[in-house]
Amino acid sequence: MSGSLFINPTAFEIGLQAAFAARSQSSEAQGAAFERFAKQGFPNRRAEGWKWSDFHGALRNMTPANDGEATIAVAPSAFAALDPLEFRIVNGRIELPAEAVPDGMRYGILDPVATIPELESHAIATLNVAMTRKALGIEIGEGAAHARPVLIRHINTGAGFSFAQTLVRVSVNAQVNLIETYEGAGAGFYSHLFHMALRDGAKINRTVLQETGAGQIVHALCAAKVDAKARFDQTSLSTGSRLSRHETIAHFWAPDASANFNSAALVSGERHCDFTSHVLHKEERCKTRQLHKGVARDRGRNVFQGKFEVERKAQKIDAKMTANALLLSGDAEANHKPELEIYADDVECAHGSTAGALDEDALFYLRQRGLDEHAARALLIEAFLGEVIDGISDDRIADAFRVKMMDWLESE
Amino acid sequence: MLKIENLHVTIGGAEILRGLALNVPAGEVHAIMGPNGSGKSTLSYTIAGRDGYDVTDGAVTLEGENILDLDPNERAAKGLFLSFQHPMEIPGVQTMNFIRTALNAQRRARGEEEISAADFIKLIREKAKIVGLDDAKLKRPFNVGFSGGEKKRMEMLQMAMFEPRFAIMDETDSGLDIDALKMVGEVVNSLRGPGRGFLIITHYQRLLEYIKPDRVHVLAGGRIVKSGGAELAAELEKSGYDQFIEAA
């Protein structure tokens, strides 16, 4: 590789190319992926679906340092009380649990996926494929149901870039509770690609919490392949960062699959939080529920983009999407783009979107009953977010989310 | 107890109350009656401290203390309660949690001990029975899906729980059937006594059949235009407000 592969490269893109060229272990497929990425560059605000989350602009002048320090001291997880099987990806480096592998489960460090056909046109996913050195692989065996949750902690402390992949397969009729946390005070760029396969009748309960330093730029993409009668439940809470985007791409390949996606964004200061999703219904009788709640104050910005796509043969689809934004200051921003693209004629699909300030009548009512202004506002914000938290089936996870929410409210 | 002198209030620059004066001594129940648009709700919101109700002149004191500079929650902690004409629905806020949070906020502000969860539940069950709200309603989000009458019962439940020193009841009787009116009467009469005052705002005489007021005032054009005993309510029911609208 000589000369720039990019057209008008930024300092960061030039640095990435130098870092990639300096590597000796990249596969041919990774080389091809890097070239595909270079043709596109980081998506900017002119790119479809990236109008409100400009990675090109945000990364333009970042120092292209390589992966961060090898070992760092790690504090206990916010979910330690659940006694999870804890994996860590620290500055892109995978750390497996020290304990014995539980029955019905396999895990290990694998070569990264070389290509993901449905993500070929996704620039950051393509870059991830090119740059990731090793992937964390977890397989839940047929019929296995683990009461103990699996925790994957993404910890980033550096100011450079890091890339990681997680590949999870939930076998036929198996079940798993999976928690992911994005942590660390780093001010670099982290790209995580999560590739999930849910086989017939499999169930995953995925919980995502992002509470990183304000300077971090995060792109976390979960691409799920959902088979017949499989169920994909996901609850996410993010306080955002300089630029953060959680993307979920779910493809329902077979009939009777279902998904429940709940997300909450709490953004303050100059933080940015983007939840983007695309659910493709390819077969009949699939059911999807999606609820997003965003609260923004100061100059915080919350982006929600949800798309339900229903192919012609996917009849009897039942899909509903709701996004509500609560803006606590004049400079706070919410950008919603709910989309339905339906080619089947016998479906029930709907979306709704609202944005507004706290209800002054309700605030006065609460204050007349004795709550001071801060307590009244906090109660109404909690109530606004309540539906997302109420959807969490594990009380301990719901409580952990409530604590995070209170912390955010207290930090006002 | 509650003393209002020469009260002038504007909303968005328009003067609604024009020199209103009223004195409700401790232990008394006063009723304010008046035509639509006379300023009845403005009076109750002003006393409770709602933003946007600008007091341009006059004074409101509760037991000699000026309350106009206090926040709404500080007025509540002093024992001022407003039964809302249109109570709010607050989705996501569980009723019992909210009432307990509010009660304890008032107690803390007064330097009193908080009520324990066990005592609270016992108390609210007892009061809920009196106002005719079942347990299931107490566990629901606050007022969500309640009928107009149930919302008014919820107002009376809170009044019974907070035991305010001074309560303003803004058209609590509107939309209530006979049984509910009797219930309101029962709650007020059980709280009625020395050291406590009530201001009942109403269009009609019928609630006053269950709560006999010590004084009745007619509010028209932003001030009290006539005051009298309980018999004034019956007289108004017969003659209407026209004479006062013309006079104001």
Interface residues (C-beta under 8 A of the other chain):
Chain A: D359 E360 D361 A362 F364 Y365 L366 R367 Q368 R369 G370 L371 D372 E373 A375 A376 L379 L380 E382 A383 F384 L385 G386 E387
Chain B: A48 G49 R50 D51 D71 P72 N73 R75 A76 A77 F81 L82 F84 P87 M88 I90 P91 G92 V93 F98 I99 T101 A102 L103 A105 Q106 A109 P141 Q158 F162
